[in-house]
Amino acid sequence: MTKVGLRVLGSFRGEVAGEPANLGPAGQRAVLAMLVGAGGRVVTTDGLIDGLWGGRPPATALASLQVYVSNLRRVLEPRRPPRAPASVLVSAVPGYRLCLDSQDVDAWRFRELAYAAFAEQDRTRAVAIADEALALWEGPAYAEFAHKHWAAPEAAQLEELRRATVEHRAEAALDLGWHAQIIPALEQHTRDHPFRENAARLLALACYRSGRQGDALAVIARTRRLLVHELGVDPGPGLRELESAILAQSRSLDLVSPQPLRPVATAPSRRRTPAHRLRRPWGRYAPCHRCPP
């Protein structure tokens, strides 16, 4: 089968046999993007039509959808013999689905790597896996379809997972004693997401362990002012307890056994996972069977 690759973490594009693929006009691209968002599960015909035209589909909606699917099949499988069944964009009652491995779609691969980083007990490998996951991002997820109601929830889930992965990577690096090295990335992360208390906690702890107690307290004070003035709430227990520990110069904040900093190799490829096993279905997606071998 011809190698197919799809990217939604940034500009939406595809590759077929290593060459850029012309995914067609806006409606056709939207159909493919909705199928990517389903993670390998079936998207119903009604769901695709709703995603394309909302509550006011034209009388030709079904015919137009079928044309889009036919065109996409030719793009994704240019060498498929006439009348041979499709193996990438396949028909599956009551609609269609993508039959690709997680490594073929950047968003699917990102999810797989992020969860692998969370589960990894070895901190050095956790950092490596998180780095591989975060390197897949080239811009906002589904940016081309930001105005579409079906894209917003998927994009928001991916963005939240990206932020959690950044913070998990920082947590693992702190456990390794790499506090000074992660400060720049955490400073940028807290500037981009100033209401994330966990990010502020990690940055403050990294500053404290780097001998910058004043900067650590300033991070917490800045976050407190922002939360109080903008949201009318006080910091949670994590930040409050860290502030008290820093003021007391508590030994509990010291790293027990720091590890020497060394270059982190890219995590090796892991066993491919069918994408539909990586996440739960959404309301408009019907269950699917496993991709054929």
C-alpha positions as CSV (number, residue, x, y, z in Angstrom):
1,M,0.0,0.0,0.0
2,T,1.3,3.5,-0.9
3,K,2.6,5.4,2.2
4,V,0.2,8.2,3.3
5,G,1.0,10.9,5.8
6,L,-1.4,13.6,7.1
7,R,-0.6,16.6,9.3
8,V,-3.1,18.8,11.3
9,L,-0.7,20.2,14.0
10,G,-0.1,23.3,12.0
11,S,-1.0,23.7,8.3
12,F,-3.2,21.0,7.1
13,R,-1.4,18.9,4.4
14,G,-0.8,15.4,3.2
15,E,1.9,13.4,1.6
16,V,1.5,10.3,-0.6
17,A,4.6,8.2,-1.4
18,G,6.8,11.0,0.1
19,E,5.3,13.7,-2.2
20,P,3.0,16.6,-1.3
21,A,-0.6,15.7,-2.1
22,N,-3.2,18.1,-3.5
23,L,-6.1,17.6,-1.1
24,G,-8.5,19.7,-3.2
25,P,-11.0,22.4,-2.4
26,A,-12.2,23.5,1.0
27,G,-15.1,21.1,1.4
28,Q,-13.0,18.1,0.3
29,R,-10.2,19.1,2.7
30,A,-12.8,19.5,5.5
31,V,-14.1,15.9,4.9
32,L,-10.5,14.6,5.3
33,A,-9.9,16.7,8.4
34,M,-13.1,15.4,10.1
35,L,-12.0,11.9,9.4
36,V,-8.6,12.6,11.0
37,G,-10.4,14.1,14.0
38,A,-12.3,10.8,14.4
39,G,-9.0,9.0,15.1
40,G,-9.7,6.1,12.9
41,R,-13.3,5.7,14.0
42,V,-16.3,5.8,11.7
43,V,-17.8,9.2,11.0
44,T,-21.4,8.9,9.9
45,T,-22.6,10.3,6.6
46,D,-24.9,12.6,8.5
47,G,-22.1,13.8,10.7
48,L,-19.9,14.7,7.6
49,I,-22.8,16.6,6.0
50,D,-23.5,18.5,9.2
51,G,-19.8,19.4,9.5
52,L,-19.8,20.7,5.9
53,W,-23.1,22.6,5.8
54,G,-24.4,22.8,9.4
55,G,-28.2,22.6,9.8
56,R,-28.8,23.8,6.2
57,P,-27.5,21.2,3.8
58,P,-28.3,21.7,0.1
59,A,-30.4,19.1,-1.7
60,T,-27.2,17.8,-3.4
61,A,-25.3,17.4,-0.1
62,L,-25.1,13.6,-0.2
63,A,-24.0,13.6,-3.9
64,S,-21.4,16.3,-3.2
65,L,-20.0,14.3,-0.2
66,Q,-19.7,11.2,-2.4
67,V,-17.8,13.2,-5.0
68,Y,-15.4,14.5,-2.3
69,V,-14.8,11.0,-1.0
70,S,-14.2,9.7,-4.5
71,N,-11.7,12.4,-5.2
72,L,-9.9,11.9,-1.9
73,R,-9.6,8.2,-2.6
74,R,-7.9,8.9,-5.9
75,V,-5.5,11.4,-4.2
76,L,-4.6,9.0,-1.3
77,E,-4.3,5.9,-3.4
78,P,-3.2,7.0,-6.9
79,R,-2.2,3.4,-7.9
80,R,-5.3,1.7,-6.8
81,P,-6.7,-0.4,-9.7
82,P,-10.1,0.4,-11.1
83,R,-12.9,-1.2,-9.0
84,A,-10.5,-2.3,-6.3
85,P,-11.8,-1.5,-2.8
86,A,-10.2,1.5,-1.1
87,S,-7.8,0.7,1.8
88,V,-7.2,4.2,3.2
89,L,-10.5,6.0,3.1
90,V,-12.8,3.1,3.5
91,S,-16.6,2.8,3.6
92,A,-18.0,1.6,6.9
93,V,-21.6,1.6,7.8
94,P,-23.0,4.2,8.5
95,G,-20.3,6.4,6.9
96,Y,-16.5,6.4,6.3
97,R,-13.2,6.1,8.3
98,L,-9.5,6.4,7.8
99,C,-7.6,3.2,8.0
100,L,-4.0,4.4,8.9
101,D,-1.5,3.7,11.6
102,S,-0.9,6.2,14.4
103,Q,2.5,7.0,12.9
104,D,0.9,8.2,9.7
105,V,-1.1,11.1,11.3
106,D,0.8,13.6,13.4
107,A,-2.1,14.2,15.8
108,W,-2.6,10.5,16.4
109,R,1.1,10.0,16.9
110,F,1.3,12.9,19.3
111,R,-1.4,11.4,21.5
112,E,0.3,8.1,21.5
113,L,3.7,9.6,22.5
114,A,2.2,12.0,25.1
115,Y,0.5,9.1,26.9
116,A,3.6,7.1,26.7
117,A,5.6,9.9,28.3
118,F,3.1,10.1,31.1
119,A,3.4,6.4,31.8
120,E,7.2,6.1,31.4
121,Q,8.9,5.5,34.8
122,D,12.4,6.3,33.6
123,R,12.7,10.1,33.7
124,T,15.3,10.4,31.0
125,R,13.2,8.4,28.6
126,A,10.1,10.4,29.6
127,V,11.8,13.6,28.6
128,A,12.9,12.0,25.3
129,I,9.4,10.8,24.5
130,A,7.9,14.1,25.4
131,D,10.4,15.9,23.2
132,E,9.5,13.6,20.3
133,A,5.8,14.4,20.9
134,L,6.2,18.1,21.1
135,A,8.4,18.3,18.0
136,L,5.4,17.2,15.9
137,W,3.7,20.6,16.5
138,E,4.3,23.2,13.8
139,G,1.4,25.5,14.7
140,P,-2.2,25.5,16.1
141,A,-4.1,22.2,15.6
142,Y,-6.7,22.4,12.8
143,A,-5.9,26.0,12.3
144,E,-7.5,26.0,8.8
145,F,-10.8,24.9,10.3
146,A,-10.8,27.0,13.5
147,H,-14.2,28.5,12.5
148,K,-15.8,25.1,12.2
149,H,-17.9,23.8,15.1
150,W,-16.6,20.3,14.7
151,A,-12.9,21.3,14.8
152,A,-12.9,23.3,18.0
153,P,-13.3,20.5,20.6
154,E,-10.6,18.4,18.9
155,A,-8.2,21.3,18.7
156,A,-8.9,22.2,22.3
157,Q,-8.2,18.7,23.5
158,L,-5.0,18.5,21.6
159,E,-3.8,21.9,22.9
160,E,-4.6,20.9,26.5
161,L,-2.6,17.7,26.0
162,R,0.3,19.6,24.5
163,R,0.4,21.9,27.6
164,A,0.2,19.0,29.9
165,T,3.1,17.3,28.0
166,V,5.2,20.5,28.4
167,E,4.6,20.5,32.1
168,H,5.2,16.7,32.5
169,R,8.5,17.1,30.6
170,A,9.5,19.9,33.0
171,E,8.5,17.7,36.0
172,A,10.7,14.9,34.8
173,A,13.6,17.2,34.1
174,L,13.3,18.6,37.6
175,D,13.5,15.1,39.0
176,L,16.7,14.7,37.0
177,G,18.3,17.9,38.4
178,W,18.0,19.8,35.1
179,H,16.4,22.8,36.8
180,A,18.5,25.6,35.3
181,Q,18.2,24.2,31.8
182,I,14.4,24.1,31.8
183,I,13.8,27.7,33.1
184,P,13.7,29.4,29.6
185,A,11.1,27.0,28.3
186,L,9.0,27.3,31.4
187,E,9.3,31.1,31.3
188,Q,7.9,31.0,27.8
189,H,5.2,28.5,28.7
190,T,4.0,30.7,31.6
191,R,4.0,33.8,29.4
192,D,1.8,31.9,26.9
193,H,-0.5,30.4,29.6
194,P,-0.3,32.7,32.6
195,F,-3.3,31.1,34.4
196,R,-1.7,27.7,34.6
197,E,-0.8,27.3,38.3
198,N,1.1,24.1,37.7
199,A,3.4,25.8,35.2
200,A,4.1,28.6,37.7
201,R,4.8,26.1,40.4
202,L,7.3,24.3,38.2
203,L,9.0,27.5,37.1
204,A,9.2,28.7,40.7
205,L,10.7,25.4,41.9
206,A,13.2,25.4,39.0
207,C,14.3,29.0,40.0
208,Y,14.6,28.0,43.6
209,R,16.8,25.0,42.9
210,S,19.0,27.2,40.7
211,G,19.7,29.5,43.6
212,R,17.2,32.2,42.5
213,Q,15.0,32.4,45.5
214,G,13.8,35.9,44.8
215,D,12.8,35.0,41.3
216,A,11.0,32.0,42.6
217,L,8.9,34.1,45.0
218,A,8.3,36.7,42.2
219,V,6.8,34.0,40.0
220,I,4.4,33.0,42.7
221,A,3.5,36.7,43.5
222,R,2.9,37.5,39.9
223,T,0.6,34.5,39.5
224,R,-1.3,35.4,42.6
225,R,-1.9,39.0,41.4
226,L,-3.1,37.7,38.1
227,L,-5.5,35.2,39.6
228,V,-6.9,37.7,42.1
229,H,-7.3,40.6,39.7
230,E,-8.5,38.7,36.7
231,L,-10.4,35.8,38.2
232,G,-11.1,36.8,41.8
233,V,-9.6,33.7,43.2
234,D,-6.5,32.8,45.3
235,P,-3.8,30.4,44.2
236,G,-4.4,26.7,44.9
237,P,-2.7,24.7,47.6
238,G,0.2,23.7,45.4
239,L,1.5,27.3,44.9
240,R,0.7,28.3,48.5
241,E,2.6,25.4,50.0
242,L,5.5,25.9,47.7
243,E,5.7,29.6,48.7
244,S,5.7,28.7,52.4
245,A,8.4,26.0,51.8
246,I,10.6,28.5,49.9
247,L,10.2,31.2,52.6
248,A,11.2,28.5,55.2
249,Q,14.0,27.2,52.9
250,S,12.6,23.8,53.5
251,R,14.9,20.8,52.9
252,S,11.9,19.1,51.2
253,L,12.5,21.2,48.2
254,D,16.1,20.0,47.7
255,L,16.7,17.4,45.0
256,V,17.7,14.1,46.7
257,S,20.0,12.6,43.9
258,P,20.4,14.8,40.9
259,Q,21.3,13.1,37.6
260,P,24.1,14.5,35.4
261,L,22.7,16.4,32.4
262,R,23.4,14.6,29.1
263,P,22.0,14.9,25.6
264,V,18.7,13.1,25.2
265,A,18.3,10.9,22.2
266,T,15.1,10.8,20.3
267,A,12.9,8.0,21.6
268,P,12.9,5.0,19.3
269,S,9.8,4.2,17.4
270,R,7.4,2.2,19.4
271,R,5.0,-0.5,18.2
272,R,2.3,0.9,16.0
273,T,-1.1,1.3,17.6
274,P,-4.3,1.4,15.5
275,A,-5.4,5.0,16.0
276,H,-9.0,4.1,17.1
277,R,-7.6,2.4,20.2
278,L,-5.9,5.7,21.4
279,R,-9.1,7.6,22.4
280,R,-12.7,7.3,23.1
281,P,-15.3,7.9,20.4
282,W,-17.2,11.2,20.2
283,G,-20.9,11.5,19.9
284,R,-21.2,11.6,16.2
285,Y,-18.7,8.8,15.6
286,A,-19.9,5.2,15.4
287,P,-17.8,2.3,16.5
288,C,-15.5,0.7,13.9
289,H,-13.8,-2.6,13.4
290,R,-10.0,-2.9,13.3
291,C,-8.2,-2.0,10.1
292,P,-7.7,-5.0,7.9
293,P,-4.1,-6.4,7.9
